[in-house]
Amino acid sequence: MSAPRVHANNAARQSAYRRRAHQAQEALLSSKGLPPLPGIGNVAGWSRWKKAMGQVMELLDQVKSEMEAYYDERSERWLESEAAEEFQEGIEQLQEVIDQLPDWS
C-alpha cells in the first residue's frame, strides 16, 4: 500500500518546497542578526547593509579596546621594546581606519 498524498498536486508540492526553502533562508539570516533580504533582487538592501556596517564598527571598536587593554597590561620592559612601538602603530592605524569610515548608525 502506498503512502497517502500530502499535497493535492505537483504545484502544491512545489509551493510547499519553496515556502520551506524561504523559511530556511530567513532563519539563517536572523541567526546572524541580519534583517530579511528585500523582495526584489535588484533593490538595495540598505537596512541590511546599514546594520551590517554598524556591526563592523562595533567589532572594530571592540578589537581596538582589546588591543589597548593588552598594551596597557604589558611590562615596562616590553613597553620600551620595538615590538611595543609596532603594536602601538597598529593601534593607531586601526584608529585611522575607524575615523575614515562613515557613520552608519
Backbone hydrogen bonds in HBPLUS format (Angstrom, degrees):
<---DONOR---> <-ACCEPTOR-->    atom                        ^
c    i                          cat <-CA-CA->   ^        H-A-AA   ^      H-
h    n   atom  resd res      DA  || num        DHA   H-A  angle D-A-AA Bond
n    s   type  num  typ     dist DA aas  dist angle  dist       angle   num
A0013-ARG N   A0009-ASN O   3.11 MM   4  6.43 153.2  2.19 146.8 154.7     1
A0014-GLN N   A0010-ASN O   2.88 MM   4  6.09 163.8  1.91 156.2 159.5     2
A0015-SER N   A0011-ALA O   2.95 MM   4  6.07 152.6  2.02 143.1 151.1     3
A0016-ALA N   A0012-ALA O   3.00 MM   4  6.17 153.9  2.07 142.9 149.3     4
A0017-TYR N   A0013-ARG O   3.04 MM   4  6.32 152.2  2.12 144.4 152.2     5
A0018-ARG N   A0014-GLN O   2.93 MM   4  6.21 165.1  1.95 152.5 155.7     6
A0019-ARG N   A0015-SER O   2.99 MM   4  6.18 155.2  2.06 146.1 152.9     7
A0020-ARG N   A0016-ALA O   3.00 MM   4  6.26 157.9  2.05 147.6 153.0     8
A0021-ALA N   A0017-TYR O   2.90 MM   4  6.17 160.3  1.94 155.8 161.4     9
A0022-HIS N   A0018-ARG O   2.93 MM   4  6.07 157.2  1.98 146.4 152.5    10
A0023-GLN N   A0019-ARG O   2.98 MM   4  6.20 156.5  2.04 146.6 153.0    11
A0024-ALA N   A0020-ARG O   2.95 MM   4  6.17 150.4  2.04 144.7 152.8    12
A0025-GLN N   A0021-ALA O   3.05 MM   4  6.33 153.6  2.12 146.4 152.8    13
A0026-GLU N   A0022-HIS O   2.98 MM   4  6.27 160.4  2.02 150.3 155.6    14
A0027-ALA N   A0023-GLN O   2.92 MM   4  6.08 153.5  1.99 144.9 152.2    15
A0028-LEU N   A0024-ALA O   3.03 MM   4  6.25 151.6  2.11 143.3 150.5    16
A0029-LEU N   A0025-GLN O   3.04 MM   4  6.33 164.3  2.07 152.6 156.0    17
A0030-SER N   A0026-GLU O   2.91 MM   4  6.07 162.5  1.94 149.8 155.1    18
A0031-SER N   A0027-ALA O   2.93 MM   4  6.02 144.9  2.06 140.9 150.2    19
A0032-LYS N   A0029-LEU O   3.10 MM   3  5.23 136.6  2.30  98.2 110.2    20
A0034-LEU N   A0029-LEU O   2.94 MM   5  5.24 162.8  1.97 151.3 145.5    21
A0033-GLY N   A0030-SER O   3.01 MM   3  4.81 157.3  2.06  98.6 105.3    22
A0043-VAL N   A0040-ILE O   3.17 MM   3  5.56 166.5  2.19 116.2 120.1    23
A0048-ARG N   A0045-GLY O   2.95 MM   3  5.26 115.8  2.38 106.0 122.0    24
A0049-TRP N   A0045-GLY O   2.81 MM   4  6.07 162.9  1.84 160.7 166.7    25
A0050-LYS N   A0046-TRP O   2.75 MM   4  5.80 158.9  1.79 151.1 157.2    26
A0051-LYS N   A0047-SER O   3.05 MM   4  6.16 159.3  2.10 140.7 145.7    27
A0052-ALA N   A0048-ARG O   2.98 MM   4  6.20 158.8  2.03 146.7 153.0    28
A0053-MET N   A0049-TRP O   2.86 MM   4  6.08 160.8  1.90 151.6 156.3    29
A0054-GLY N   A0050-LYS O   2.94 MM   4  6.17 148.0  2.05 143.0 152.3    30
A0055-GLN N   A0051-LYS O   2.97 MM   4  6.29 148.4  2.07 145.4 153.8    31
A0056-VAL N   A0052-ALA O   2.91 MM   4  6.26 146.1  2.02 144.1 154.3    32
A0057-MET N   A0053-MET O   2.94 MM   4  6.21 159.9  1.98 148.3 152.6    33
A0058-GLU N   A0054-GLY O   3.00 MM   4  6.27 157.1  2.05 144.7 151.0    34
A0059-LEU N   A0055-GLN O   2.92 MM   4  6.11 157.1  1.97 145.6 151.8    35
A0060-LEU N   A0056-VAL O   2.87 MM   4  6.14 160.0  1.91 154.6 159.9    36
A0061-ASP N   A0057-MET O   2.95 MM   4  6.15 160.7  1.99 149.4 154.6    37
A0062-GLN N   A0058-GLU O   2.91 MM   4  6.12 152.0  1.99 144.3 152.6    38
A0063-VAL N   A0059-LEU O   2.88 MM   4  6.14 160.6  1.92 152.0 156.7    39
A0064-LYS N   A0060-LEU O   2.95 MM   4  6.15 163.9  1.97 149.8 154.3    40
A0065-SER N   A0061-ASP O   2.94 MM   4  6.15 157.7  1.99 146.3 152.4    41
A0066-GLU N   A0062-GLN O   2.93 MM   4  6.17 159.1  1.97 151.2 156.8    42
A0067-MET N   A0063-VAL O   2.87 MM   4  6.09 156.3  1.92 151.2 158.2    43
A0068-GLU N   A0064-LYS O   2.92 MM   4  6.13 157.3  1.97 149.0 155.1    44
A0069-ALA N   A0065-SER O   2.91 MM   4  6.12 156.2  1.97 146.7 153.5    45
A0070-TYR N   A0066-GLU O   2.90 MM   4  6.09 157.5  1.95 146.3 152.6    46
A0071-TYR N   A0067-MET O   2.91 MM   4  6.13 160.3  1.95 147.5 152.9    47
A0072-ASP N   A0068-GLU O   2.87 MM   4  6.09 159.8  1.91 149.1 154.5    48
A0073-GLU N   A0069-ALA O   3.07 MM   4  6.22 136.6  2.26 142.6 153.0    49
A0073-GLU N   A0070-TYR O   3.24 MM   3  5.28 133.0  2.47  96.2 108.5    50
A0074-ARG N   A0071-TYR O   3.30 MM   3  5.57 161.4  2.34 107.7 113.3    51
A0079-LEU N   A0075-SER O   2.94 MM   4  6.24 156.6  1.99 150.0 157.2    52
A0080-GLU N   A0076-GLU O   3.16 MM   4  6.39 131.6  2.41 141.7 152.3    53
A0080-GLU N   A0077-ARG O   3.29 MM   3  5.39 140.3  2.45  96.7 107.2    54
A0081-SER N   A0078-TRP O   2.94 MM   3  5.12 159.9  1.98 109.8 116.3    55
A0085-GLU N   A0081-SER O   3.36 MM   4  6.75 150.8  2.45 138.0 145.3    56
A0086-GLU N   A0082-GLU O   2.98 MM   4  6.31 160.3  2.02 153.2 157.8    57
A0087-PHE N   A0083-ALA O   2.89 MM   4  6.07 154.0  1.96 144.1 151.9    58
A0088-GLN N   A0084-ALA O   2.87 MM   4  6.05 159.8  1.91 148.5 153.6    59
A0089-GLU N   A0085-GLU O   2.94 MM   4  6.19 151.1  2.03 144.6 152.7    60
A0090-GLY N   A0086-GLU O   2.98 MM   4  6.27 146.6  2.09 142.0 151.0    61
A0090-GLY N   A0087-PHE O   3.08 MM   3  5.01 117.6  2.48  92.2 107.6    62
A0091-ILE N   A0087-PHE O   3.04 MM   4  6.44 150.1  2.13 147.5 155.3    63
A0092-GLU N   A0088-GLN O   2.96 MM   4  6.27 157.9  2.01 148.2 154.3    64
A0093-GLN N   A0089-GLU O   2.85 MM   4  6.10 154.3  1.92 148.5 155.5    65
A0094-LEU N   A0090-GLY O   2.96 MM   4  6.16 155.8  2.02 145.6 152.1    66
A0095-GLN N   A0091-ILE O   2.95 MM   4  6.23 153.1  2.02 146.4 153.9    67
A0096-GLU N   A0092-GLU O   2.96 MM   4  6.26 148.0  2.07 143.5 152.2    68
A0097-VAL N   A0093-GLN O   3.02 MM   4  6.36 153.8  2.09 147.3 153.9    69
A0098-ILE N   A0094-LEU O   2.97 MM   4  6.27 162.1  2.00 150.8 155.5    70
A0099-ASP N   A0095-GLN O   2.87 MM   4  6.09 157.2  1.93 147.5 153.9    71
A0100-GLN N   A0096-GLU O   3.01 MM   4  6.19 141.7  2.16 143.0 152.5    72
A0100-GLN N   A0097-VAL O   3.17 MM   3  5.17 125.8  2.48  95.0 108.7    73
A0101-LEU N   A0097-VAL O   3.21 MM   4  6.44 134.7  2.42 147.1 157.6    74
